[in-house]
Amino acid sequence: MKSQKGISLISLLLVIIIIFLCIFLFMNISNKNNSKIVGSWEFQYGTSYTFKEDGTGSTNIFNNKIEFTYKIKSNKISITYNNGQGTFENEYSIKDDKLYIGDDIVCTKVK
């Protein structure tokens, strides 16, 4: 009877360790996706976007700064503007020094 309790306890500990490892790996994958977008990106006509590691950022449109929070999940970015303008969600990708958001927005990384 004691050996069954010992095996059950070991099994439970292994399950808990596996769950923590999965959570850790998922968080690292999410952080790697976010790290590619971190930095400043120039759009056109004096517009730029800045994304920070902590999930915040800002856009500068003709010297008018609007702050936002953003989330990345898979190939989608969700930007929620702090000024009440709502949430913008679209697919995105990064290739070389270009950030593509939807079909219309192409930004160049500021170095």
N, C-alpha and C positions, 0 to 999 in steps of 0.2 A: 504494500500500500504506500509506503514511504517513497519508493522509487517512482510510482505514478505521479505523486504530488511534485516530486523533483523534476520530472520530465515536463509536467504541465507548467511549472514555474519557468523552466528554461524556454519552453515554447512561447510563453507569453512575453518574456523578455526579448526573444528574437523577433517576434512580431512588432513590438514597440520600437526596437532598433531599426527594423526595416522601414517602418512608417516614418521615423525621423530622417532616415537617409533619403527617402523619396521626397519629403518636404524640402530638405536641404538642396537636393539636386534640382528640383523645380524652381526654387528661389534663385539659384545660380543661373539657370537658363533664362529666366525672366530678366535678371540683371544684365546679362550679356546682350539681350535684345535692346534694353534701354540704353546701354552704354554706347551703342552705335549712333544713336540719335543725339546724344549729349553734345552740346556746343551751339554755335551760332550758324545760321543758314540765311543766305540772302535770296530774296525772291526777286521781284521786279518793281520798278517805280518807287524805290525808297522803302520797300517793305522787307522786314527781316523777322526771323523767328529765333528764339534762344530757348534751348531745352536744358534743364539742370538734372543732375543725378537723382535728386529727391522727388522727382515727379512734378516739379513746378516749372514754369517758364514764362515767357512774355513774347508778345509780338509788337513790333514797332512799325506803325503805319504813318508815314509823313510826320515823324517825330511825336506821334501820339502812342504812348506805351500802354498796352493792355496786358495785364497779367492773367495767367491761366494755370490750371493743373492738367496733367495728361496721364493717360494710362495706355499701355501697349499690351495687346493680347494677340499673340500669333502675328498675323500680318495686318492688324487693324490698330489704328490710333484713335483715341477718344480725347478731345480737347474740350475742357469746360472753362469758359471765360468767367473771370471773377466779377466782371462788370454787369452781369445779368443778361448777357447776350445769348446765353444758352450753351448747349453742347454740340460740338461738331464731331462727327465720326466718319471715318473713311478708311479705305485700304491704303497702306503705305509700303514703300520699299526704299532701300538705300543701295545704290550701285556706284562704286568709286566715290567721287565727291559730290554726288547728286542725291537729293532727297525728293522722292516722288510721292505726292499725296493725292490720291484720286487720279482723275484724268487731266486735271487742269493745273495743278501746282507742281512746279519743278524748281527746287531751290539748290543753290550751290553752297557747299561748306565754306565757311570763313576760316582761313588759316591764320 
